[in-house]
Amino acid sequence: MDLLHSGADEEFRAEARAWLTAHVPRTPLPSLETEEGFAAHRAWEAELAADRWSVVSWPEEFAGRAASLLAWLVFEEEYWAAGAPGRVGQNGISLLAPTLFAHGTAEQRARVLAPMARGEVVWAQAWSEPEAGSDLASLTSRAVRTDGGWRLSGQKTWSSRAAFADRAFGLFRSDPDTPRPHQGLTYLMFDLRAPGVTVRPVGRLDGKPAFAEVFLDEVFVPDEDVIGEPGQGWRIAMSTAADERGLTLRSPGRFLASAARLHELWRERGGPADARARVADALIGARAYQLFTYAAASRVLDGASLGPESSMNKVFWSDYDLALHETALDVLGAEGERAGSAWAEGYVFSLAGPVYAGTNEIQRDIIAERLLGLPKGRR
Ligand SMILES: Cc1cc2nc3c(=O)[nH]c(=O)nc-3n(C[C@H](O)[C@H](O)[C@H](O)COP(=O)(O)OP(=O)(O)OC[C@H]3O[C@@H](n4cnc5c(N)ncnc54)[C@H](O)[C@@H]3O)c2cc1C
């Protein structure tokens, strides 16, 4: 007996599975971190959206299916089990969209969400700066008031996929004279091709160019692109961060599928003596993460917010992904080192997991202080 899923969820699962079986490309798309792959993934977003599979949990008026959070988790399980392409629209869909649902205006939702769902406008997250990563509140990029809007200046960095994306959302210092750095920040959306914006690609470890730093020189942004009240950016950004670390960035469906593939690989190849136990750990870990996430989702459905508990998800999924890929490479032996293999690419990307979405050291501090009630560490 399944305590979690209703008959309706299972019908939804069957419908999603049938659609994915008919539509998932038979050969994997080129990497979305390249120009060609980016275009191919955009087209895939449009194909998903045409049959309303792009944003299943959004209201129907914004191209969704109004699916519940639990149904969305079901969809994710089917999506990754089917080997469907990575989501190039992810930053927009899982970070900006929940922020707009919670803090945006009706006009912003009407203007931004449907083109995002169709992959016509792909969004980049422009939060980090050279001197503001973990300590995000120390950011110095400015938003200065002007007629009808704001002028943005400064530098953002480590912006995933910004080299090929269309627009970005980020935090800017609109009042430099506040007593605390978390105050006086404003959350804005801007066009990556607007006059005054320079996007400079940064090569990743695997040589792919989609990562970028973004330079802004007096870039005009109209008032309609401010999210929430000017000066309230920090509070709004923290709700985005909980989404990023918690449910939406790495759903358990992805790890259930990866663990099943690792299991398959190990059954075919064997591997070093400890591989059996490590594969078992991967299978158990994916299931544990699934149950943990369902518990969190149930709490959210009961009206709770994700809050600092999302830091536990973040630490878990990033450590898990790394261990899973290390096991796969050990099972493959020398062959695993071959550049271009999916396991090798996945391994290189998993190395970044403990860094992006807030480093694991920071997450552990949050868990220690806000969940366990331990005293503040020395900074
Ligand atoms: C693959 C990847 C994709 C990314 N994508 C984006 C993106 O799309 N948009 C975006 O805005 N940013 C993005 N980032 C940036 C990412 O959010 C930052 O790298 C991250 O927040 C860490 O900041 P930093 O690199 O400046 O490191 P720092 O903050 O300088 O940290 C360096 C080290 O010091 C540790 N440290 C710092 N402060 C403390 C403390 N108080 N207590 C304990 N340890 C501490 C950190 O944990 C880390 O180990 C991405 C990063 C990566 C690797």
PDBQT file of the ligand as one rigid body, heavy atoms in Angstrom, charges set to zero:
ROOT
HETATM    1  C1  LIG A 401      28.965  25.040 -10.932  1.00  0.00    +0.000 C 
HETATM    2  C2  LIG A 401      28.620  26.341 -10.269  1.00  0.00    +0.000 A 
HETATM    3  C3  LIG A 401      27.498  27.047 -10.709  1.00  0.00    +0.000 A 
HETATM    4  C4  LIG A 401      27.181  28.279 -10.132  1.00  0.00    +0.000 A 
HETATM    5  N1  LIG A 401      26.124  28.950 -10.650  1.00  0.00    +0.000 NA
HETATM    6  C5  LIG A 401      25.827  30.170 -10.160  1.00  0.00    +0.000 A 
HETATM    7  C6  LIG A 401      24.776  30.939 -10.742  1.00  0.00    +0.000 A 
HETATM    8  O1  LIG A 401      24.113  30.505 -11.689  1.00  0.00    +0.000 OA
HETATM    9  N2  LIG A 401      24.525  32.163 -10.245  1.00  0.00    +0.000 N 
HETATM   10  C7  LIG A 401      25.225  32.680  -9.190  1.00  0.00    +0.000 A 
HETATM   11  O2  LIG A 401      24.915  33.782  -8.773  1.00  0.00    +0.000 OA
HETATM   12  N3  LIG A 401      26.246  31.997  -8.625  1.00  0.00    +0.000 NA
HETATM   13  C8  LIG A 401      26.559  30.753  -9.087  1.00  0.00    +0.000 A 
HETATM   14  N4  LIG A 401      27.605  30.044  -8.540  1.00  0.00    +0.000 N 
HETATM   15  C9  LIG A 401      28.405  30.646  -7.470  1.00  0.00    +0.000 C 
HETATM   16  C10 LIG A 401      28.199  29.984  -6.124  1.00  0.00    +0.000 C 
HETATM   17  O3  LIG A 401      26.944  30.297  -5.575  1.00  0.00    +0.000 OA
HETATM   18  C11 LIG A 401      29.372  30.418  -5.224  1.00  0.00    +0.000 C 
HETATM   19  O4  LIG A 401      30.538  29.812  -5.777  1.00  0.00    +0.000 OA
HETATM   20  C12 LIG A 401      29.205  30.002  -3.784  1.00  0.00    +0.000 C 
HETATM   21  O5  LIG A 401      28.182  30.734  -3.167  1.00  0.00    +0.000 OA
HETATM   22  C13 LIG A 401      30.513  30.182  -2.976  1.00  0.00    +0.000 C 
HETATM   23  O6  LIG A 401      31.005  31.472  -3.108  1.00  0.00    +0.000 OA
HETATM   24  P1  LIG A 401      32.540  31.737  -3.531  1.00  0.00    +0.000 P 
HETATM   25  O7  LIG A 401      32.818  30.904  -4.746  1.00  0.00    +0.000 OA
HETATM   26  O8  LIG A 401      32.712  33.205  -3.603  1.00  0.00    +0.000 OA
HETATM   27  O9  LIG A 401      33.419  31.120  -2.371  1.00  0.00    +0.000 OA
HETATM   28  P2  LIG A 401      33.736  31.796  -0.947  1.00  0.00    +0.000 P 
HETATM   29  O10 LIG A 401      32.482  32.355  -0.379  1.00  0.00    +0.000 OA
HETATM   30  O11 LIG A 401      34.897  32.707  -1.118  1.00  0.00    +0.000 OA
HETATM   31  O12 LIG A 401      34.145  30.544  -0.086  1.00  0.00    +0.000 OA
HETATM   32  C14 LIG A 401      35.441  29.936  -0.165  1.00  0.00    +0.000 C 
HETATM   33  C15 LIG A 401      35.487  28.821   0.886  1.00  0.00    +0.000 C 
HETATM   34  O13 LIG A 401      35.383  29.399   2.215  1.00  0.00    +0.000 OA
HETATM   35  C16 LIG A 401      34.293  28.809   2.916  1.00  0.00    +0.000 C 
HETATM   36  N5  LIG A 401      33.631  29.783   3.770  1.00  0.00    +0.000 N 
HETATM   37  C17 LIG A 401      33.311  31.067   3.421  1.00  0.00    +0.000 A 
HETATM   38  N6  LIG A 401      32.677  31.665   4.448  1.00  0.00    +0.000 NA
HETATM   39  C18 LIG A 401      32.586  30.747   5.466  1.00  0.00    +0.000 A 
HETATM   40  C19 LIG A 401      32.019  30.753   6.783  1.00  0.00    +0.000 A 
HETATM   41  N7  LIG A 401      31.415  31.838   7.263  1.00  0.00    +0.000 N 
HETATM   42  N8  LIG A 401      32.095  29.613   7.527  1.00  0.00    +0.000 NA
HETATM   43  C20 LIG A 401      32.690  28.498   7.040  1.00  0.00    +0.000 A 
HETATM   44  N9  LIG A 401      33.249  28.431   5.802  1.00  0.00    +0.000 NA
HETATM   45  C21 LIG A 401      33.195  29.540   5.018  1.00  0.00    +0.000 A 
HETATM   46  C22 LIG A 401      33.355  28.325   1.838  1.00  0.00    +0.000 C 
HETATM   47  O14 LIG A 401      32.474  27.325   2.295  1.00  0.00    +0.000 OA
HETATM   48  C23 LIG A 401      34.332  27.821   0.778  1.00  0.00    +0.000 C 
HETATM   49  O15 LIG A 401      34.782  26.532   1.071  1.00  0.00    +0.000 OA
HETATM   50  C24 LIG A 401      27.962  28.807  -9.083  1.00  0.00    +0.000 A 
HETATM   51  C25 LIG A 401      29.078  28.100  -8.623  1.00  0.00    +0.000 A 
HETATM   52  C26 LIG A 401      29.412  26.892  -9.209  1.00  0.00    +0.000 A 
HETATM   53  C27 LIG A 401      30.636  26.159  -8.720  1.00  0.00    +0.000 C 
ENDROOT
TORSDOF 0
